[in-house]
Structures are given as structure tokens and as C-alpha cells.
Amino acid sequence: MTILLYDLVGSDPSRPFSPHCWKARMALAHKGLGFETVPVRFTEVADVEGGGGRTVPVIRDGAHVVQDSFAIAEYLDDAYPERPSLFEGQSGRALARFVESWSQRTLHPAIVKATILEIHDLQDKENRAFFRASRERTFGKPIEAVQDGRTEEKRQAVSKALEPLRATLRRQPFLAGEGPMFADYIVFGGFQWLRCVSTFAFFEADDPIRDWFERCLDLHGGIGRSLPAAA
């Protein structure tokens, strides 16, 4: 039975943009597992697979329903141990947790502050209203005031915060070493999110992060590159 991946989209169902859903996509491709995507908009997320206040990504693999990108990667490694590993054991899972914490506290807030209006504009009318209301509750101010991360000063600050990532990728092709694992897909998800919603970038053409990202786009038959970048 083909695995189903519930994937966040905007008004165009062919343009999935969630960083967390991209982690799950890359994890499934890494394991060599066939899957079908089920496009889901913001207002539909809570009703996925019976509801209960779900978030995406969610996968259904036969009788198994798994929510959250990290939990999905763990499930895939446990359920399909004969296929390429996403973690290489418990120590790899622990290190990937650190990468996830760093990414969600450093990279993701910077992307939101640089692109939240573009994310809003990708939605249809109903989901624009939902997105605006939910994000303005979170931030306590209009989303127009949230998008303050596109000045050169802010871009340089983010670039400086990415220096540990940059230093690592000067020494090796992937965060996991010679080949990618889930730690790479965690960070890739953030940059793919940025690529999908905006032409804004935090790195220069000669940045080793950019070189790594290009390698990631080409992985698994170019699944990342198959979605055109925002124009």
C-alpha cells in the first residue's frame, strides 16, 4: 500500500511550502519509499485523519498514522530498517534533535520575519484570513510589522548566525558527513521553504551553504528541484 503524505499548500496545490513537510518528503525519498501527497490548506489541517487538532506533516502507512516530521523519520527508520538509515542509531537521533532545535530557533524565525507577507499572499481568500488572524495572535502585531527581516543589517545578522553551519559545510559535503541523513533534511526544509515562497536569500553565490543546498536539491532524483523556485 502506498504511503500517504498530508502536505501543506496554498492556493496552488502543486506548490508545497512547509519546511516540516519537506523534511518528511526527503525522509521518504531517502528511504526509497513510494508515496502520494494529499494537499492540505491551513484551514483543513485540524481535520486531517480524523482531526483532534492535528498538525502537518502526517503520514498514513497502512494502519499506522504518524504526525510530526521527526516522529515520521523515526517511524520510517524503525519500520523499514533494511532501507538506508536516516539516523544511524540512537546517537544520530539525539544529534538530529539538536539540529532541529537550532534550526527552529535560528533559521525559521529569520525566514518568517523576511517572508511572512509572501506566505500570506500564497493563500486563497479564506486561508489568508485564517493565516493573518492566527499569526497576529502569535506575534501580537500586524503581519506587516512582523516582516522586518529584509534590511541588509538583518540579513547580515542572520548570515552571522549561520556561521556554525557554514564552517561545518566547508569541511564536508553534508552535515552528516559524506552523505545526507535526517539532520541535513531538517535544515534543508527551512531553506526550501524560503526558496518556495520568496526570492530573498540569506547567503551569497559563493557561500558553502548554497553549495550544500544545491546538492540537497539534486538528491533522490532531484525531488527538491522538481518544484520551481519562487519567481
LOVEXVO-821474 format. One record per residue (C-alpha): residue number from 0; residue in one letter; y, z, x. Coordinates in pm, whole numbers, plus 32768, in hexadecimal, padded with zeros to 4 digits. Last residue first. Layout:
<rs>
   keza   doba     py     pz     px
    NUM      a      Y      Z      X
...
</rs>
This chain:
<rs>
   keza   doba     py     pz     px
    230      a   8D3A   7C60   83CA
    229      a   8C42   7D7D   83BD
    228      a   8B14   7D38   8496
    227      p   89FD   7C5B   8412
    226      l   88BA   7D0A   83AE
    225      s   879A   7C6C   846E
    224      r   8825   7D12   85A7
    223      g   8780   7E5D   8553
    222      i   862D   7DC3   8503
    221      g   863A   7CF3   8640
    220      g   84C4   7CBA   8653
    219      h   8477   7E26   868F
    218      l   8598   7E68   877E
    217      d   86B8   7D70   87A7
    216      l   87C2   7E54   8711
    215      c   8749   7F6A   87F6
    214      r   8787   7E97   892B
    213      e   88E7   7E4A   88AF
    212      f   8920   7FBE   887A
    211      w   88AF   8008   89DD
    210      d   89A6   7F08   8A69
    209      r   8ABC   7F98   898D
    208      i   8A70   80F6   8A0A
    207      p   8A7B   806F   8B6E
    206      d   8BEA   8017   8B2C
    205      d   8C57   7EC1   8BB2
    204      a   8CD1   7E3D   8A5F
    203      e   8D94   7F7A   8A13
    202      f   8D2D   809E   8937
    201      f   8DA2   814D   87FA
    200      a   8D9A   801D   8719
    199      f   8E4F   7FAC   85DD
    198      t   8DC8   7E70   8536
    197      s   8D55   7F43   8412
    196      v   8C41   7F91   8316
    195      c   8AFE   7F11   83AC
    194      r   8B5A   7F43   851B
    193      l   8BC5   80AC   84DB
    192      w   8A7D   80F5   8428
    191      q   89C4   8048   8544
    190      f   8A76   8133   8637
    189      g   8A05   8264   8577
    188      g   88A2   81EB   8541
    187      f   8881   8194   86B3
    186      v   88B8   8301   8705
    185      i   878D   8373   8637
    184      y   86C8   823A   8693
    183      d   86DB   8292   8803
    182      a   8656   83F1   87C6
    181      f   8540   8353   86F5
    180      m   84AC   82A3   8823
    179      p   851D   8180   88F9
    178      g   8484   8107   8A40
    177      e   84C7   813D   8BB3
    176      g   855E   8293   8B7E
    175      a   8581   8342   8A2E
    174      l   86F9   830C   8A29
    173      f   86B8   819E   8A73
    172      p   86FC   80AF   8B95
    171      q   8714   81BC   8CA1
    170      r   8812   823F   8D9C
    169      r   895A   81B8   8D0E
    168      l   88D4   8212   8BB7
    167      t   88D7   8385   8C0A
    166      a   8A40   837B   8C81
    165      r   8AAE   82C5   8B46
    164      l   8A09   83C1   8A61
    163      p   8AA9   84E2   8B1F
    162      e   8BF5   8421   8B15
    161      l   8BFB   83FC   899A
    160      a   8CFC   8512   8970
    159      k   8DE4   8451   8A58
    158      s   8DC7   831B   897F
    157      v   8E13   83EE   884E
    156      a   8F52   8471   88F2
    155      q   8FB0   8311   895E
    154      r   8F8D   8294   87FA
    153      k   9065   83B3   877B
    152      e   917E   8362   8870
    151      e   915F   81ED   882B
    150      t   9195   8233   86BC
    149      r   9077   81E5   85D1
    148      g   9002   8343   8577
    147      d   90F2   83A3   8461
    146      q   9029   8336   8334
    145      v   901E   8486   8283
    144      a   9180   8460   81F8
    143      e   9123   8326   8137
    142      i   8FED   83E4   80C1
    141      p   90D5   84CB   8004
    140      k   90BB   863A   8066
    139      g   8FCD   8761   804B
    138      f   8ED1   86C3   8135
    137      t   8D97   86FF   8067
    136      r   8E3D   86EA   7F12
    135      e   8EEF   85AD   7F84
    134      r   8DA0   8523   7FF3
    133      s   8CFA   855E   7EA1
    132      a   8E19   84D3   7DD2
    131      r   8E4D   83A0   7EAC
    130      f   8CDB   834A   7EB9
    129      f   8CA9   836F   7D43
    128      a   8DDC   829D   7CF0
    127      r   8D74   8193   7DE9
    126      n   8C17   81A6   7D58
    125      e   8C88   8145   7BFC
    124      k   8D68   8029   7C79
    123      d   8C69   7F92   7D6A
    122      q   8C53   8019   7ECB
    121      l   8CA9   7F74   8018
    120      d   8E16   7FDF   7FF1
    119      h   8DBE   814F   8012
    118      i   8D04   810F   8159
    117      e   8E37   8054   81D3
    116      l   8F17   8179   8174
    115      i   8E31   826C   822B
    114      t   8E37   819F   836C
    113      a   8ED9   8255   8491
    112      k   8EC0   83BC   8416
    111      v   8D5D   837E   839D
    110      i   8CF8   82E7   84EB
    109      a   8D85   840F   85AD
    108      p   8CD1   8504   84C8
    107      h   8B87   8449   8506
    106      l   8B9D   843D   8682
    105      t   8BDA   85A6   86E2
    104      r   8B3C   869C   85EE
    103      q   8A35   85B8   8557
    102      s   89DD   851C   86A6
    101      w   89C6   8665   8760
    100      s   88E6   8703   8657
     99      e   8807   85CD   864F
     98      v   87EC   85C5   87CB
     97      f   8787   8734   87C9
     96      r   8680   86F1   86C1
     95      a   8600   85D2   8798
     94      l   85CB   86CB   88B1
     93      a   84F5   87A6   87CE
     92      r   842D   867E   8751
     91      g   83EC   860C   88B5
     90      s   8374   8769   8911
     89      q   828A   875F   87E6
     88      g   81DB   861F   8850
     87      e   8230   84C0   88C1
     86      f   8350   849C   87C7
     85      l   8348   8350   870D
     84      s   81E7   82FD   8778
     83      p   815D   819C   8772
     82      r   8041   817F   8671
     81      e   7EF7   823F   867B
     80      p   7FA5   837B   8602
     79      y   7FF7   82DF   84AF
     78      a   801A   8402   83B9
     77      d   80A3   84FB   84B7
     76      d   8195   840B   855F
     75      l   8201   837E   840F
     74      y   8236   84D8   837A
     73      e   830B   8546   84A1
     72      a   83E0   840D   8484
     71      i   8407   8443   830D
     70      a   8466   85B0   8342
     69      f   8574   853D   8434
     68      s   85F8   843A   8340
     67      d   8602   8521   8213
     66      q   851B   850A   80E3
     65      v   83A3   84CB   80DA
     64      v   82D4   8462   7FAD
     63      h   815C   844D   7FEB
     62      a   8072   83C3   7EE1
     61      g   8075   8265   7F76
     60      d   8184   8269   807E
     59      r   82C8   82A3   7FC2
     58      i   83F7   82BD   80A3
     57      v   8542   836B   8069
     56      p   867E   832B   8130
     55      v   873A   83A2   8073
     54      t   879E   84E6   7FC8
     53      r   86ED   8583   7EA1
     52      g   8788   8664   7D9D
     51      g   8648   86A5   7CDD
     50      g   861B   8539   7C85
     49      g   84D1   84A8   7C18
     48      e   849D   83BF   7D3D
     47      v   8610   836E   7D6B
     46      d   86EE   8407   7C5C
     45      a   87EA   84B2   7D43
     44      v   8821   836D   7E01
     43      e   888E   8297   7CDA
     42      t   8A05   82E2   7CE1
     41      f   8A13   8299   7E55
     40      r   8968   8147   7E35
     39      v   87F6   810A   7E75
     38      p   874C   7FD0   7EF7
     37      v   85CD   7FF0   7EFB
     36      t   8549   7F73   8048
     35      e   83EA   7EF5   8087
     34      f   8316   7F67   81AA
     33      g   821C   7EEA   82A9
     32      l   81C8   7FE0   83BC
     31      g   81E4   7F85   852B
     30      k   8226   80ED   858F
     29      h   8370   8087   8630
     28      a   83C6   7FC1   84F5
     27      l   8396   80F6   841C
     26      a   8468   81C8   850A
     25      m   8577   80BD   8516
     24      r   8591   80B3   839C
     23      a   8594   8231   838B
     22      k   86B0   824A   8486
     21      w   8766   8138   83C6
     20      c   8748   820A   828B
     19      h   87F2   832A   833F
     18      p   890E   8250   83BD
     17      s   894B   81CF   825B
     16      f   89C7   8067   8253
     15      p   88D4   7F8E   8190
     14      r   8971   7E36   8159
     13      s   8892   7D5C   8079
     12      p   88DC   7E2C   7F43
     11      d   8A4C   7DC2   7F4F
     10      s   8B15   7EB8   7E79
      9      g   8AB8   7FCE   7F69
      8      v   8963   801D   7FF6
      7      l   888C   814F   8042
      6      d   8719   810D   8080
      5      y   85E9   8190   7FC9
      4      l   84CB   8129   80AD
      3      l   8381   80CC   8007
      2      i   8242   80BE   80D6
      1      t   8157   7FA1   8083
      0      m   8000   8000   8000
</rs>
